Amino acid sequence: MSTHVDEIDWARIVERLLYLFPPILGVGLVGVLQDAGPGVPGLQFVLLLLSGFGYTALTLGLFVAIFFDARRIRRRPRASGNWTPNPWLNAAAALVSPPVAGVAYLVRRHRRFGTPAGRSDWWLVVAVSLATTLFGFVAAAVAIVFTIPGLLAAAIGLAGTVAVGSFPVAIHQDAAYVCTRTRSWRPNPGLYLGIAFLSLFVPPLQPIIAGYYLVRRRNAVGRP
């Protein structure tokens, strides 16, 4: 039984579970802001319920995945460069703050083992996220100046959807690719995933980090 458990790539499960954090956060935010109209009774309650259930599932999933991954690493100290993470301590951190614990674990893990590289075109999604966010900011400014409530809501919705749905995944996946392609710049995918999560709460940070990342990527890798 233990052998089968150790064969599972728990680190990749940690990544995929963290990818679910932005959508869960988005559903909860919509639930908080939703004014349930007469035609959709109970919509706000349902959205909040889905968000709460999703966050609980994410927490428990990260607890299990981090525990088993840390336990496997601890059993092989030579292969891990003498990094021996405490399985119970790291897993318990996920019960306190799942996204923070998961990101911190991936950052440290990447320093020892790296992160498997995926496709080389994730930078396009980062670029689209940047362009969409900038467009959303401009449209929101126009809507405020000319008092167009519908345009303001559409701009915020468009920028928010792209940022929440794609930016964290795209920058994490692309950083995993870039760090295997050049020695001049090796971005830590876990760190950029954490910064992308932070940008969900501080929206102006998203275009700044996306623009910085794309410039650094261009200088380090050249043409994609």
N, C-alpha and C positions, 0 to 999 in steps of 0.2 A: 504493500500500500504506500509506504514511504517513498519507494522508488518511483512509482507512477506520479506521485505528487511533485517530486523533484524534477521530473521531466517536463513539467509545464513551465512555459516561459512567463513567470510571474511578473517580471519587469515590464513586459509588453502589456500585460493586463493592467498594471498600475497606470501606464500611459493612457490606455483606452478608457479607463474609468475616469481619469482626470479630464479627458475630452468631453465627458458628459456634464461636467460642472457648469460651463457657460449656458448650455440649453436649459438645465434645471434652474439656474439663476434667472434666466430670461422668463421662463414660465411663471416663476414666483413673482417677478416684478410685474408682469402683465396682470397677474391675479390681484396684486395690491392696487394697481392703478385702474383696474377694470370697473367701470360703472355698469353693473348688470342691468341691461335694458329690460323692458317688459316682455320682449320676445325670447329672452335667454335667461330664464330664472335659474339662480344657483350657479351661474357660470364662474363667478368670482370664487365661490367656495370650492368648486371642482378644480380650478387651476391651482389654488393654494394647496389643495389636498394632493394633487399630482406632484407639485413641487416638493412638498414635505416628504412624500413617499420616496421620490427619486433621490432626495438628499440622504435619507436614511439608508437606502440601498447602496448609494455611493459610499457612504461612511463604512458600512459593514464590508463592502467589497474591497475597499482599500485596506481595511484592517487585516483581512485574510491574505490578500495578495502581498502586502508589505511583510507580513509575518513570515510567510513561507519563502519569499525571496531572500530576506535577511537571514533566515535560518540556514538556507542552502549556502550562502556566502560565508557564514560563520563556520560552517563545517569544512570549508576549503580555504584556510587563511593564506596559504602560499599563492594560490591562484588569484586571490583578491588583493595582493600586495599588503598583506597583514591588516587589511581593513576588516574589522569584525563587528559589524553593527548588531546591537542587541535586538533580537526579534520582538520581544515583548514591549520594549520601550518605544521602538519605532512604530509598531502597530498601534500601541496605545495613543500615540500622538495623533493618529488618524481619527480617533474618537473625539478629540478636542477640536481639531480644525483639519478636516480632510484635505482641502486643496493645499494648505500650507505644508502639512506633513508630507503629502505626496510629492509636491514640487521639491521640497528640501531633500527628500530621499533620492529623487532622480538626479538632482544636481550632484550630490556626493557619489552616487553610483556611476554617473558618467565619467567622473574624474578617474575612476579605477578601470572601468570596462568599456567606456565609450557607449555610443548608441547606434544601433543598426541603421544604415542609411537607406532611405527609400527613393522615391522618384526625384528627378532633378528639376521638375517644373513647378514645385510648390511656391517658388518665388513669385510666380504669376498671380497666385491667390493673394499673397501678401501685397503685391502691387495693386490689385483690384480693390482690396480692403482699404488701402491708403487712398486711392482715388475716390472711392465711394464715401469714405468718411469726410474727406475735404469737400466733396460736393454737398454732403449733408450739412456741414457747417455753413457753407455759403448759402444754401437754400434756407436754412434756419434764420440766418441773419436777414435775408431778404424778407422772409415772412414776418419777422419781428418789426422791421422798419416800416413795412407797408401794411402791417396788421392783417395777415392772411393766416388764420388759425389752421385751415386745412393743409396748407403747404408746410407749416411748422410741424404738424403731427406726422405728415408723410416723410419729411426730411429726417426727423428724429427716428422714425420707425425704420427707414431704409438703412441709415447709418448704423443704428443699433443692431439690426438683424445681421448685417454682414459682419460687424465687429464681433458679435457674440457667437455667431454660427461658424465662422471660418478662420478668423485671424489667429486665435491661439493654436489651433491645429496646424495651420499652414506654416507659421513661423517656427514651431517646434520641429515639424517634419523637415523643413528646409535647412534648419540649423544642423540637424543630424546628418544631412547630406553634405553641407559645406565643410563641416569639421573633418570630413574624411578626404577632402579634395585639395586642401592647401595647408601648409605649415605656418604661413604668415598670420592667419587668423583662424582660430578654432573656437567658434561660439559654442557655449554649453547649452544644448537644447532645453534642459530642465530650467535653466535660469531664464531663458527667453520665454518659456511657457509661463513661468511665474510672473514676469513683467507683463505679459499679455493679459493674464488674469487681473493684475492690478489696474490695467487700463480699462477694464470693465467698470471699475468704480471711479476712475479718474479719466473720463473720455478724452481730454486734450492730450493725454500721454500716448494714445494709440497712433496718431499720425506721426508723432515725434519719433517713437521707437521704430515704426515701420519705415520711415524715411531714412533714419540712421542705419538701420539694418540693410536696406537695399543698397545704400551707398557703400557701406563696408563690404558687402557681398560683391559688388561690382569691382571694387578695387582689388579684392583678394582672389576672386575666381575669374574675373573677366566675363566674357560672353557665357551665358548659361549653357 
